[in-house]
Amino acid sequence: MPRNLLTAACATAMLALFATGCAAQEKTRLPFQSTPMGQFKEPWAMTFLPDGRLLVSEKKGALKLVALGATPAGNKVGDISGVPAVAYGGQGGFGDVVLHPQFASNGWVYLSYAEAGEDDTRGGAVARAKLILDEKGGGALSDLSVIWRQVPKVSGNGHYGHRIAFGPDGKLWITSSERQKFTPAQDMKSNLGKIIRLNDDGSVPADNPFAKQGGVAAQVWSLGHRNALGIAFDSQGRLWEQEMGPKGGDELNLIERGRNYGYPIVSNGDHYDGRDIPDHPTRPEFEAPKVSWNPVISPAGLLIYSGKAFPDWNGDAFIGGLSSKSLVRIEFEGTRAREAARYDMGQRIREVEQGPDGNLWLLEDEKEGSGGRLLKLSPVG
């Protein structure tokens, strides 16, 4: 080999070795220790009960009750019966699980899931039920009723969204994705591609921005969304939402009353078939994301931290990354936001929650036989 080519090859090899070393070094510098605390079959969401036990939803339609031990071997895992039938397939199945703000006194839990319709159609649904626990470490859902549905039900198995949260106003908030149908996100005769605001019984608040229009439009708080898979309120009561963009252009948005976020008219990504979508700056009448990613992170699960275990992160947001196999930390300055750090987790991260002790808890997405673990992130040392 000529001397100059040999030198270049050696330099390339050294750079590759250095880069590999740096990557490995970064993994050892994670600002938390990650402890596996269990494993589930296609877990999608979780929420802590007041007594410290954990509810975990599995995509095929199971709801697990977990009494956490010191190690996974010490966990006591029970089943919650009475879960509604789910339309499993693609991105569809059992979704979110959250507690009513007054759960301790009323026992209400809220569930989201993909529901089958006629003629091979499906749509997201939200139900509420009483959670009745038994002495054997399991329990049942009773008095279950569906309080919201995506309209219309359509074909396909993608983009349900159906993340749910309660706001400081006591209202129920739902992310309703556009089911890979694009135009419903701008159609007020459909509640697809929207952020939904309801009373806790599913009725429509009179002060919603489009309440006077009636129909499903009355449910809508904001529109022009694609695949919204995370929703959380900060300490000032501001609502933040993250969504998967098309080919490029994942977004973190500040959700404001009655605003249009532009999809599919604008996006910082393009269609998967190569067709261009104009970027947000070309249409300033639409709300632009506060953070946009290209290459994408494939965001799933959103938490705004308020615990004591990681005091330096109080008020920061955490986003689970699917294709990026990461945990992304966001810092805020008022209504501005920026990615502050990205932690390599080595697996697709589906869900992020804060435990009663202030530790961070993650659910890995199970894909192709790997993942599905429950991870506890605690301070180093």
Salt bridges, closest charged atoms under 4 A:
GLU26 OE2 - ARG29 NH1 3.56
ASP51 OD2 - ARG53 NE 2.96
ASP79 OD1 - LYS64 NZ 2.55
ASP96 OD1 - ARG163 NH1 3.38
GLU115 OE1 - ARG149 NE 2.72
GLU115 OE1 - LYS153 NZ 2.78
ASP120 OD1 - ARG122 NH1 2.98
ASP169 OD2 - ARG197 NE 3.21
GLU178 OE2 - HIS159 ND1 2.56
ASP200 OD2 - HIS100 NE2 2.81
ASP207 OD1 - ARG197 NH1 2.87
ASP234 OD2 - ARG238 NE 2.86
GLU241 OE2 - HIS225 ND1 3.70
GLU243 OE1 - HIS225 ND1 2.92
GLU251 OE2 - HIS280 NE2 3.16
GLU256 OE2 - ARG259 NH1 3.83
ASP273 OD2 - ARG275 NE 2.75
GLU285 OE2 - ARG283 NE 2.49
GLU287 OE2 - ARG259 NH1 2.65
ASP316 OD2 - ARG329 NH1 2.77
GLU331 OE2 - ARG329 NH1 3.14
GLU331 OE1 - ARG338 NH2 2.72
GLU333 OE2 - ARG336 NH2 2.95
GLU339 OE1 - ARG342 NH2 3.02
ASP344 OD2 - LYS27 NZ 3.80
GLU351 OE1 - ARG163 NH1 3.34
GLU364 OE2 - ARG373 NH2 2.74
ASP365 OD2 - ARG348 NE 2.97
ASP365 OD1 - ARG350 NE 3.34
